[in-house]
Each structure stands twice: as C-alpha cells, then as structure tokens.
C-alpha cells in the first residue's frame, strides 16, 4: 500500500513538472494570453485535458509556480557564485554580481533560456496581480542592487536612482531574453561575444545610465 502511494505521488510530481515546463515554453515563446491551460495539458501529452486545472487551479497558479521555480534556481546560482565575488565592492562589481545569475541561467538549465524570456514577458504585464507576483522575484534583485548603488552613487537622489534602475533593469531583462537577435542586427552579426564579455558590456550599459548627470534634484 505504501509502495503504491509513493508510486502515485511520484507519478503526480512527474506530471506536474512536465506540465510546468510545457507552460514555461509556451508562455515564453507566445505570451501569457495566447496560450490556454487546456492547450498546455494537451501539448504536454496529458490524457486529461484538465490536468493543468487539477495541478495549478488557474493561470495565476501556473505563473506563481513558474516564478517560484525560476527564483529558486537563480538563488542557487547566486549562492554558488558568492565565493567568487570580490570582497572590495565597487559599482562595477555590484552590477556584475547581481546580473551574473540571470546571464548564467540559460547555461545551467535546459529551460533557462525560456525562463529568462518568461521573466521578460512578465515585466511587460500591466495586470496588478501578475505585477505583485513579479515583484516577489524581482524585489531581492532590485533591492540588493539599489542598496549597493546608494553607497556607490551617494550624490544621486534616491528617486532618480531608483527610476533609472527600473528603466535600465527592464531593458537588460529584455536584452538578455532576446539575445539571439544579435545575429541579425542592422549593424551586422554581433553574436560572437562570449558570456563573460556580454555580461561586461551589459554592466557598462547599466553603469553608463546610472552615472549620467542628473538634470533634477528630485
């Protein structure tokens, strides 16, 4: 009886994971509002077209599960990278250390590239409930960087610093998510940069925007 219970539990977990990964793939590639839960169930190979409802209840439940999965993996990567981080904090090291887990996610997980695209799509959502969930995963990322920037850019007013950080962070997320477009840009093929070099240029972009002279004191 116990063996049967464990087998059933394991089967349910496998089904749930398969459904979740299919949801991630479809949401990342087609958008949150273009894909129904029924379609995800069918494309994941489930015999029950209502499987997504059974495991996640609704679309909000699916999105929350995906956010939790991605946040956990980014946390693992950040923890593993911590011993490599410089003990001497600078604006560059603060930006680089914060962005690196996002850059490494596609290489660490087979679903990593879709995970970054999914996050990029979430940042463009205006739905208040979805925005609240997005803030759950982005808050630690944004707050750590904002704290580091406050130390490195003391002359920049906090509201200006935070507004710039949001503008630039959103562009960075979208840029990392759609990095494949670098193969065919109006300026030619720019896809030859390796991961570390790409990260350095992203950091340069981030720092350049943050250090620009402020035209307002508010």
C-alpha positions, 0 to 999 in steps of 0.5 A, a space after each residue: 500500500 505504501 509502495 503504491 502511494 509513493 508510486 502515485 505521488 511520484 507519478 503526480 510530481 512527474 506530471 506536474 513538472 512536465 506540465 510546468 515546463 510545457 507552460 514555461 515554453 509556451 508562455 515564453 515563446 507566445 505570451 501569457 494570453 495566447 496560450 490556454 491551460 487546456 492547450 498546455 495539458 494537451 501539448 504536454 501529452 496529458 490524457 486529461 485535458 484538465 490536468 493543468 486545472 487539477 495541478 495549478 487551479 488557474 493561470 495565476 497558479 501556473 505563473 506563481 509556480 513558474 516564478 517560484 521555480 525560476 527564483 529558486 534556481 537563480 538563488 542557487 546560482 547566486 549562492 554558488 557564485 558568492 565565493 567568487 565575488 570580490 570582497 572590495 565592492 565597487 559599482 562595477 562589481 555590484 552590477 556584475 554580481 547581481 546580473 551574473 545569475 540571470 546571464 548564467 541561467 540559460 547555461 545551467 538549465 535546459 529551460 533557462 533560456 525560456 525562463 529568462 524570456 518568461 521573466 521578460 514577458 512578465 515585466 511587460 504585464 500591466 495586470 496588478 496581480 501578475 505585477 505583485 507576483 513579479 515583484 516577489 522575484 524581482 524585489 531581492 534583485 532590485 533591492 540588493 542592487 539599489 542598496 549597493 548603488 546608494 553607497 556607490 552613487 551617494 550624490 544621486 537622489 534616491 528617486 532618480 536612482 531608483 527610476 533609472 534602475 527600473 528603466 535600465 533593469 527592464 531593458 537588460 531583462 529584455 536584452 538578455 531574453 532576446 539575445 539571439 537577435 544579435 545575429 541579425 542586427 542592422 549593424 551586422 552579426 554581433 553574436 560572437 561575444 562570449 558570456 563573460 564579455 556580454 555580461 561586461 558590456 551589459 554592466 557598462 550599459 547599466 553603469 553608463 545610465 546610472 552615472 549620467 548627470 542628473 538634470 533634477 534634484 528630485 
